[in-house]
Amino acid sequence: MRLRTLLHTSVLQLTLVYVALFGASVLALFGFIYWSTLGFFERQTNETIQVEIDGLLEQYERRGASGLADIIDERVRRDDENRSVYLLADAIGRPLAGNVPYWPQELDALTGRWIDFEKPGENGVTTPVRAGVIRVGPGLRLLVGRDIRELAQIRRLFAQASFYGLTLTMALAIAGGVLMALSARRRLAELSRTTRQIMAGDLSRRAQIRGTGDEHDELAANINAMLDQIQSLLEGMRHVGDSVAHDLRGPLTRLLNRLETVAAAERPQREDLVECVEQVQHVLETFNALLRIARVESGAHRSAFAALDLERIVRDVCELYQAAADERRVELVCEVRTSVEVFGDRELLAQALTNLLDNAVKYTPSGGRIVVTLDRTDDRARIRVADSGPGVPAADRDRVLQRFTRLDQARSQPGNGLGLALVNAVTTQHHGRLSLGDNAPGLVVTIEIPALLRAASQHTLPAPLAQVASGVPRA
């Protein structure tokens, strides 16, 4: 069963395909080596034989059959190494001259072509011979060849080397493929086991990272990052549920008590009805804020993104809160150091800046100062809202960006703890960064988002925003 499962793995199947391609390439390589080495020796032998045949044919034309026989016998006597093979025979195969005792039967029907055969010798020992067979006259056949023992031995060695080399290569390739398939299967089995445990409800499980830096580690790291994000979202949902239940229980309880009072009274007071309306409005504002944050985080506003000037937004929001600042005797300063264009949603950015200024005006004491600054650093637009209020302790700056988080000094002011959460969501959707710092005294909130680049008098979108504009999802 395990072998059958292994055969269905994509790694082993891909390895087998590569083994077949590699085997074909090795065969092609061996064929080229054979053609360039043994083929050279064979062609050289054929040329030597052909030269002797041409010479013997000339002697036959000059001296006839008897003269040809004399020349063949003379060449046989002078061949000390016995490497040359000659045979002049009549029509029925009787030898007339040469060093072959009889005409080989396998050559009876062969003329005008190259042939390899075994020449009989002493004690039944045969010798491999390459020869050419031609007819030299009426009833005469001529065989001229060369001893090719060395060539035959090289052929055998080459065939053996090719067989064992190809077999060893294929065996090693298949063994390597099986090992790679087993290794990949083990890694994937670990990931599958982890995902099954997560599906069973254990969200704390994570894929193992071995530190090899390969594609399996990269996949495990991406899965772990996804699981961290999912776990964070689930914890956020639980936190939101708990916070909604906690923060709305008070207003709803007071509303219920007031309604019971109104229902029991013979003549309800106008103040009681006004307070009921205020409690309902507070509940609706909380739900509306949650819905706005959810819509922003879902990216529903991205279709409305366009090139816009932050200077106009900053000036409009500052002008809107100037009266509220004057009423609280707080100095509001708007410093626009440069005009910066960004790719985003005007309504969302205005809402984010409104939330920041609303908090600044609300928590800055009388006689304090609020400075709103717009400038540009390299390729990023930066909006800073600095106040001289109580500020936020460094340990709480990450926590106040979560939903329904309100510090002790903010309990005396109306609110639902969703303002900075909305600002953070808007900044994230604009591929920006939100940071909180110390204004000594007070709080400084900085929003940085990518600014539009100018090239050839036209606006050029930064890479991540260009993907959003073109509808391509971010990686």
N, C-alpha and C positions, 0 to 999 in steps of 0.2 A: 504493500500500500504506500509505503514511504517512497519507493522508487517511482511508482506511478505518479505520485504527487510531485516528485522532483522533476519528472519529465515534462510536467505542465508548467514549470516555472519559466518566465520569460527570459531570465538570465541564461539558463541552460539551453533553451531553444536558440537564443541569439548566439551563444557560444558554438553550438553545432553548425549553425550557418557559417560562422567565421571559420570553423574547422574545415568545412567543405571548400570554402573559397581559398583557404590557405593551402589545402591539399592540392587544389587545381593549380595554384601558383607554383608550388613545389614541383609538380609534374612538368609544368611548362619550363621551369628552370632546369630540371634534369634533361628535358628534351633539347634545350638550347646547348647545354654542356655536351651532350652526345653529338649533336650536329657539328659543334665547333671543334671537338677533339677526335672522337672515333670517326666521325664523318670525314674529317681531313685525312686520316690514315687510309680510309677506304678509297677516297678519291685518288690519293697518291698511288695506291696499289693498282687501281684501275688504269691510271695513266701509264704506269710502267708496263703493264700487260699489253696495253694497246700499242705502245711503241714497239714491243717485240713482235706482235702480230703483224704490224705494218711492215717491219723489216723482213719477216719470213715470207710475206706475200710477194714482196719484191724479188726475193731469191727464187720463189717458185716460178715467177714469170720469166726469169732469166735462165734458170737451170732445170726447170721441170720438177717432177715428183721425186726422182732419184736424187737430184741435187738438193732438194729441200730435206729429204731424209738424212743425207750426209751432214748437212749443217745442223740439224736437230741433234744427231748423235754427238757431234763435236761439242755443241754447247752443253750437253749433258755431262760429257767427260770433263769439261773445264769448270763445271759448277762444283767446287769443293764443298760448299756448305749444303749442297743439295736443296736449295731453296726454290729453284725454278722447276716448273712442271711442264713437260711437253708430251704430246701424243699425236702421232699422225696415223690415222686408221683408214681402212677401206670402207666400202659401203656396208659390209656386214659386221664391222667393228673389229676386224683383225688388226693388231698393232703392226705398223710398218716401221716406226721409229719413235724414240722417246723413252721416258723412264716410268711410264705407267703400264703395268702388265696387261691390262685389258681395258676396253672401253666401258666406262660405267653405264649400267643399264638405265639409271635415272637421267642420263644425258642423251638418250637415243633420239628423242624428239625435240631437242633443244639446239638451236643454232642462232647466232647473231645476238646473243644476250649474255649477261653476266650470271654466273651460277656459283654457289658454294657447295662443295661436296667433300666427302672424306676419302682421301687417297689411301689405298691399302698399303701396308708396309710389312716389315719382318715381325714374326711372332704375333701376328694378328693386331699389331698396333697401327692405328690409322692416323692420318695427318690432315687437319683441316686445310682446304685449298680454295682460293678464289680464282676462277678461270673464266676465259672467254672462248666460246665455241663458234667456229665458222666453217663453211665449205670452201675448199680451195680449188676444186676442179671436179670433173666427172668421177663420182664414186669415191671421193676423198674428203675426209673431215679432219680438221685440225683443232686441237685443244692446247691452249697456252695459259698457264696459271702461275701463281706464286703461293708459297707456304705462308699461311697467316696464323701460325700458332700464337704468336705474341698478341695479334689483334683479337683472336678468339679469347685468349686469357684476359685481356683488358675488358672485353665485352662481359665476360662472366663476373669479373670483379665489379664492373660498373653496375650490372644488374643486381648483384648482391648488395652493394652499397646503396643503390636506389631503393631496394625493397626494405632493407633494415632501417635506412634513414627515414623513409616515408612512414614506415610503421611506428618507429619511435616518436617521430614528430606528431603523428595523429594521436598516439596514445597519450603523450604528454599534454597535447592540446585538450583532449577529452577529459583527462584527469584534472587539468587546471580549470576547465569549465565546470566540472562537477564540484570542485572545491569552492569556486566562486559562487556557484548556485547555492551550495549549502550555507556559505557565509551570509549571502544576501538573504536567504530564507530565514536564518536565525535572527538577523537584524529586523526583518519585517515581522517575524513572529513576535518579537519583543514589542514592536509598535502595536501589533494587533492585540496582544494581551493587555497592553496598557489601555488601549481604546475600549476594549470590552469592560475592563474594570471601571473606566470612567462612565461608560454607558450604564453600568450597574449602580452608579450613584456616588462613586468615590472620586470626587473632583480634585482631591489633593494629589492624585497620581500624576507622574510626569514621565515622558519618554527618556530613556537613558542616553546620555551623550558621552561617548568614549574619548573624545578629544582628538580624534584622527583628522578632523577637518574635511572628511569626505562628504558625498552627497547624502549619506544616511544621517550623519551628524547635522547637516544643514536642515534636512527634513525634520529630524527630532527637535531641533531648536525652533523651527517655525511652528511645529505642533505645540511645543511648550508655550511659546509666546501666545498662540491662539487660545490655549487653555487658560493662561494667566488672564487674558483679556475677557474670556467668557466668565471665569470665576469672579473677576472684578465687577463685571456687569451684573452678575447674579447677586453679589454682595451689595452692589449699589441698589438693585431692585429691592432687596430685603430692607436695606437702610431706608429707602424711600417709603416702602410700605410702613415700616415702623414709625418713621418720622411723620408721615401723613396721619397715621392713627393717633400719634401723640400730640401733634400740633393742632389737629382739627377737633380733637376730643373736647378741649376746653371751650372753643367758640360754639361748638354744637351743643355742649351741655348747657352753657349759658343761654344759648338761643332757646333750648327746650324749656329751661326754667322760666325764661321771660314769657314764652308762649303760654306756659301753664298759668302764669300769673295773669296774663292778658285774658286767657279763657275763663279764669275764675272770677275776674272783676266784672261788675255789672256795667261799668263805664270805663273802658280801657283808656289809659292816659296816652297822649301823643308821644311823650318821651319814651314810653315802653315800645311803641311801634317803631320809632326811629332807631332805637338800640337794636331791635330785631333786624331791621334792614341793614344796619352796619355789620352785624355779625354775619348775615348772609353774604354781604359784599366781600367781607374778609375771606370767607370760605371760597367764593367764586374767584377771587384774585389769586388765591393759592393754587387752585386747579388750573387757572389760565396760565399762570407762570410755569407750572409743570408741563402743560401742553406745549408752550412755546419752546421750552428746553428740549422736549422730545422731538419736536419738528426740526429744530436747528441741528440736533445731533444726528438725525436721520438723513440730513443733506437735502431736505425738500426744497430749500431756498436756492440751491446751486443753479437751477435753470434760470434764475433771475440775476445771476452775477453779470456784471458789466464793468467797464472802466469808469471810475468815478474819482472825483477830487476830494481828498480828505479835508482840505482847508475849509470848504463850504460847510461840511458836516460839523467840524469842530466849532466854527464860529456860530453856527445856528444853535447848537446845543448850549454853548456858553451864554449866548444872548437869552435863551429860554430860561436859564437858571440864574440870570443876573438879579432878577427881582427877588427870588427866594433868598439869595445870598445877602442882598441889601436888607431884607426884612430881618434876618438873623444877625445883621451887622458883621458880616464876614466879607472880607475882600476877595473878589474873584478876578484873577488875572488870566487872560488868554494870550499866549505867546505862539504865534504861527511863524516859525523861522524860515520855512520854505514851503512851496506848494508841492504836494506829493500826490501822485495818482496811483491807485491800487485797483485790483480786479476783485470785486466783491459785491455785496448787497448793501445798498444805502440804508435801508430800514434797519437791518440787523446791526450794522456798525453804529448807527445813531442810537439804537436801543442800548447797546453795550456802553457807549459813552454816557448816556442818560443815567444808567444805573450807577456808574462810578461817581458822577457828579451828585446824584441824589444822596448817595452814602456820604460823600465828602461834606456836603452842606448840612446833612443831618447830624453828623458827629463832630463837626468842627465847632468849638465854643465861640461865643461872641468875642469879637476882636481878633479872630484868627484869620488865616490867609489860605487861599486855594489857588494853585497855579496849574493851568492846563497848557501843556507844551506839545507842539507838533513839529517834528524835524525828520531828517532822513540820515541814516548811517549806511553807507555803501548801497546795497540793494534792498534795504528794508525801511519801511515807514515806521515811525515810533511815536506813540501817543503816551504822554505821561500826565497823570493826575496826582498832584502832591498836595496834601493838606497838613494842617497843624493840630489835628485832633489827637485822640488817645493812641491811635495806631493799633497794630496787631502784633502780638508777641511772635518771635521767630518760630517758636514751636507750634504755633497755631496757623501759620500762613498757608500750609497745604490743606489743612482741615477746613478752613473757611471757604475753600473753593467747592466743597461738596454741598449737596442739597440739604437744606434745613439746618445748617450749622449757624448758630448764633452764639457769640461770646457773652460773658456775663455783663460787660459794660453796655451791650446792645439791647439787653432785655427791657430797658426802660423806654426804648423807641419802638414805634410800630414797625412791623415787618414780618416776613416769613422765612428769611434765611435762604432765599433763592436768587438774590441779585447777582452776587459774584459767580454763582454756578452758571447763570445765563451768560455772563460776560466770558467765562472760560469756554463755554460751548461755542459761542460766536467766534472767538479767537481761533479755536481748533479748526472750525470749518473753513476759516480763511488761511489755513496752513501757517498760523502764527504762533506766538508764544506769549503767555501771560505770566508776569512775575510781580511779586509783592516785596517791597523793601522798607527800610526805615528812613523816615524823613527827618528824624531827630529835632523836634518831636513830630509825631504824626506818621502817616502812612503814604507811601508813594507806590502807585500802581502803574505798571508799564505794559503797554500792548505793542508788540512788534509783529508786523505782517509784511509779506513780500511786496515790494513796490514795483510798478511797471518800469521796464527799461525802455530807453529811447534809442532807436536805431534808424538812421536814414529818415528822421523826422516822423517816424511812425512808432506806435506803441508795440513793444514786444513783451509777451507774457513770460514770466519765469516758468521753468519746466513743469513743476507740479500744478500750477494754475493753468498752464496750456493744456494739460491733460483733462482737467475739469471742464475747460471751455470746449474741448473737442469731443467730450462725451466719453473719453477713455478712462476707465476706472484706475485709481491709483493702485500700485503694487503693494 
